[in-house]
């Protein structure tokens, strides 16, 4: 079983739609979580950190449920420029390692 | 913000060639550097972790004699793919981190194609 699992998609949505991505992790010792965005053939870029209390950054909302070992990302009012692959990432402070999920591909259509 | 430069960005070479990829932290001292590999439609897989001045720690299944890592200074780490074969074709990405709990900063990646 992969340590961080995501539905690879693709998710095809119209502009303006709200879309949600889910992620589960298996290592309960993971301490921090992040969503990264990766455009085709580019390096991943940090989108936002994820906190148990939930956090919002503009149109993006991230949520962590430690009991269920579940992480989510909600994108409201999708833009064409949101088309990318979204990577769910777990960080272990003990090892200093980032563990990446496979990524979920989002395609926003006009 | 912190910048990590990776070079070259693209390499195409014949089977059997050894390829060196450089990863530089431009405006901070990187005590730890990480090397990842990403095959198409797959996640980034950590290959190895290197701390300045010491031997790299390789993940399970990664051949240390095949993927030579050198982290001789606080701003430079190199990954050498020795005697590369077509199955080594992939996207290689480095990241660098300063001290303590500072975040990792990623390089632009190197797309390696072995013919």
Boltz contact constraints between the chains, C-beta under 6 A:
constraints:
  - contact:
      token1: [A, 43]
      token2: [B, 93]
      max_distance: 6.0
  - contact:
      token1: [A, 43]
      token2: [B, 106]
      max_distance: 6.0
  - contact:
      token1: [A, 43]
      token2: [B, 108]
      max_distance: 6.0
  - contact:
      token1: [A, 43]
      token2: [B, 109]
      max_distance: 6.0
  - contact:
      token1: [A, 44]
      token2: [B, 106]
      max_distance: 6.0
  - contact:
      token1: [A, 97]
      token2: [B, 46]
      max_distance: 6.0
  - contact:
      token1: [A, 100]
      token2: [B, 43]
      max_distance: 6.0
  - contact:
      token1: [A, 100]
      token2: [B, 44]
      max_distance: 6.0
  - contact:
      token1: [A, 101]
      token2: [B, 43]
      max_distance: 6.0
  - contact:
      token1: [A, 102]
      token2: [B, 43]
      max_distance: 6.0
